[in-house]
């Protein structure tokens, strides 16, 4: 906080007792709208697109597919 607010602004609080400081903090916190600090709720996930798989052909590596494409 010292980076954001100059030390001269903090001098007022040095004279406060613990009770007075607690009371001030409670008053300040009463005015905070906590809903502003909630994380955004993620929407519904999209369903996965099923993979198209030909059980007759089996697995084909990406390298083979690229080689076929490059040689055509």
C-alpha positions as CSV (number, residue, x, y, z in Angstrom):
1,X,0.0,0.0,0.0
2,X,2.9,2.3,0.6
3,X,3.6,2.2,-3.1
4,X,0.1,3.3,-4.0
5,X,-0.4,5.9,-1.2
6,X,2.3,8.2,0.0
7,X,3.6,7.8,3.6
8,X,2.2,11.2,4.7
9,X,-1.4,9.8,4.2
10,X,-0.7,6.9,6.6
11,X,0.5,9.2,9.5
12,X,-3.1,9.7,10.7
13,X,-3.4,6.0,11.5
14,X,-0.3,5.9,13.7
15,X,-2.3,7.6,16.5
16,X,-5.2,5.2,16.3
17,X,-5.6,2.6,19.1
18,X,-6.2,-1.0,18.1
19,X,-9.9,-0.7,19.0
20,X,-10.4,2.5,17.0
21,X,-8.5,1.0,14.0
22,X,-10.8,-2.1,14.2
23,X,-13.9,0.1,14.3
24,X,-12.7,2.1,11.3
25,X,-12.0,-1.1,9.3
26,X,-15.4,-2.5,10.1
27,X,-17.1,0.7,9.0
28,X,-15.1,0.7,5.7
29,X,-15.8,-3.0,5.1
30,X,-19.5,-2.5,5.6
31,X,-19.6,-0.4,2.4
32,X,-17.9,-2.9,0.2
33,X,-20.0,-4.7,-2.4
34,X,-18.6,-8.3,-2.3
35,X,-20.4,-9.3,-5.5
36,X,-18.0,-7.1,-7.5
37,X,-15.2,-9.4,-6.5
38,X,-16.7,-12.7,-7.5
39,X,-15.1,-14.7,-10.2
40,X,-17.0,-15.0,-13.5
41,X,-19.0,-18.2,-13.7
42,X,-18.1,-20.3,-16.6
43,X,-20.8,-21.2,-19.1
44,X,-21.8,-24.7,-20.1
45,X,-19.1,-26.7,-22.0
46,X,-19.8,-27.6,-25.6
47,X,-20.2,-31.3,-26.2
48,X,-17.1,-33.0,-27.8
49,X,-17.4,-33.7,-31.5
50,X,-17.2,-37.5,-31.9
51,X,-14.1,-38.7,-33.8
52,X,-14.7,-40.2,-37.2
53,X,-13.0,-43.6,-37.1
54,X,-13.0,-46.3,-39.7
55,X,-12.6,-49.6,-37.9
56,X,-11.7,-51.3,-41.2
57,X,-8.7,-49.1,-41.9
58,X,-7.2,-48.8,-38.4
59,X,-4.8,-46.0,-37.3
60,X,-3.1,-43.8,-39.8
61,X,-0.3,-41.5,-38.5
62,X,-0.3,-37.8,-39.3
63,X,3.1,-38.2,-40.9
64,X,1.7,-40.7,-43.5
65,X,-1.2,-38.5,-44.3
66,X,1.2,-35.5,-44.8
67,X,3.5,-37.6,-47.0
68,X,0.5,-38.7,-49.2
69,X,-0.6,-35.1,-49.5
70,X,2.9,-33.9,-50.4
71,X,3.5,-36.6,-53.0
72,X,0.2,-36.2,-54.8
